[in-house]
Amino acid sequence: MPAQKTREPRPPGAQPPAWARFVLGRPTARFEPKPPPADPYRPDTLFDGWSTPGLTVRLASVRGDAHRFGGQPRQDDIVVAAHEPTDAVVFAVADGVSAAPQSHVGAALACRTAVADVLRQLDEGRPQVDWNRAVAAAAYQLFMRVTRGPEPTREQKQEAQALLATTLVTGVVRLTGSGQLEVNLVHVGDSGAWMLHENRFHPLLGGKEERADGVFSSAVSALPWVPPQIEGTWYTVPEDGVLLIGTDGFGDPLGDGTGRIGSVIAYELGRPPREPQAVAQLLDFSRETFDDDRTLLAVWPRHRLDESGGPGPAAARTGGAPG
């Protein structure tokens, strides 16, 4: 019988990581997630974080508990890139439509194509981004996924819509000379954007569409369908504010931001967290009935990182956050 191996002792002074999930209200049931399909590879969670001379970026995308339990892939996606010549940050966030079997592929294609096209436009020195071009390029890639090259027929366009449908928010953010964030963005579908300022969430776009009878519809406009006219909308975020771009997996539990979830998010993201993985941990909170994929991009003026401090994520888990 082979000798039993003993675990190596922890080095002196080392502390185990505190990776317990945030519990905000009644938690979801605990279970071991099932693996998603392996082709294409879709990690359960992704996160990133970095700073340009003017901006600090944190982002995360996590698989929701419904997809973890069912063994489905994360249908959200996000791509963020720095354009060094202009010190701009270009971003795209997508939420694959749940009824479309390969919407996770559509979300990935839409994000990568939109960001690549906007970066090319910035390289060309365009004074304004042609958002029609960027969104149309993303839609075209979804058609090409079906046709594998030839121009799509009407039937193939319908197939792409049924197979790959995804929402999209894409835009550019820069730091102004006065220290504010200048944001130009467009969207197709119900993913959203918010300004967090003085602990209040101000919606910039997105949300469920309201019908003429006053009822909010769950129907989603989605790529590869492209609206007849797409125009970028400009917003200004104060120097002490935060730009947030997210899917409805984040927006739905956030609501108007006045509840427990909004209180914790505002507390944790009022300043950029030092460690990028902190946003992934925060975004993966446990709250009964909210089990969709969640994706969030947060952007601050770079100098706010130097002001970061405080008790960190443990405060929210132990009741230290306000509200």
Phi, psi and omega in degrees: 000126184294149180294142179282129179280139176262150181286137178296139179293150178290138179303148180304133177086348181281138180245143178292146179292141179267082186256019176298146180290145168297133174249112184243087186097205179289122185284162171285163178294149179272136179201163176270122182299148173273150180289140175282169175305145187273350184230110358280157181295129179226103180296150178303319185222140170227149175210160181203162178189138181192173178228143167263179176303332184249339191229151172242133187238135170226139181210154177203153173219125184234145176286133180287160183297329178297317179286327176297315181293321183271354180074025176265158181285160170294123183268346174283158171208163181206140174224132179224135183218147176266137173253098190299319183300331182249001186050039177257156172244125180255137185219158171212135177232133183225148179232105179299136181291129190298330182283347181270119189301330180242035181294336176295326175290318177300318180297317180296315179297317182297315181296312183294320182291316181298313181296318179298320180291318179295320176300319177297319179297320177294321176298327179285353179076024179295135178291330178226142177289134173275095184289330174303316180296315183295315181290321178297323178296319178296316179297320182298323180294329176291321175296318182295333177296330180274316186276338183061029175139301183294160176297139186287143171278173178299319181294322179291326175296319178294322178296317179298320179296319181286330188266324194236010190304137181207148170281170179204133165238127178222148184187183180228139176230138179226160173265129178277170179296337179269005177089005178271166174263128176253121188239134174232121185210164176222165177209152170234117182101195193254015169291160193226177175217145181220155166251123174262117183214127179053045176067017177239143179261120179251111181293135177259325177195174174091188182103169179292146182277135181266129179280172182297333181274007177086001180268137179278128184268145174270358177293141186239129168284134189210151170297151010278003170295134181239129178302152182302325180222131180236121179232134178291144177251137182261140176223153174239127179254128181302161183303327180261019178256177180227136172269130178236131174236128184205166176274172182288347171297333172270316186293322183296310177291333177295320183059228179272003175085004184266355181269191182300317182296313179299322180298316181290317179300315181297320180295315185282331185251010175301328172230154181294129175295145181298318185260125181302327182293345179297327179291321177298317179295317179297316183293335182271035181295156179257120179209122183305139179080345178257093189233020179277162171301149180228134178225137182213134171246133177233135181228131177235159165301141187303325184293342179294335178296324180290341179270352186295146179178204176092185189285344176081190190300333183300335182299320181292324181288333183257010177089011184281345181284153180291162174093000000 
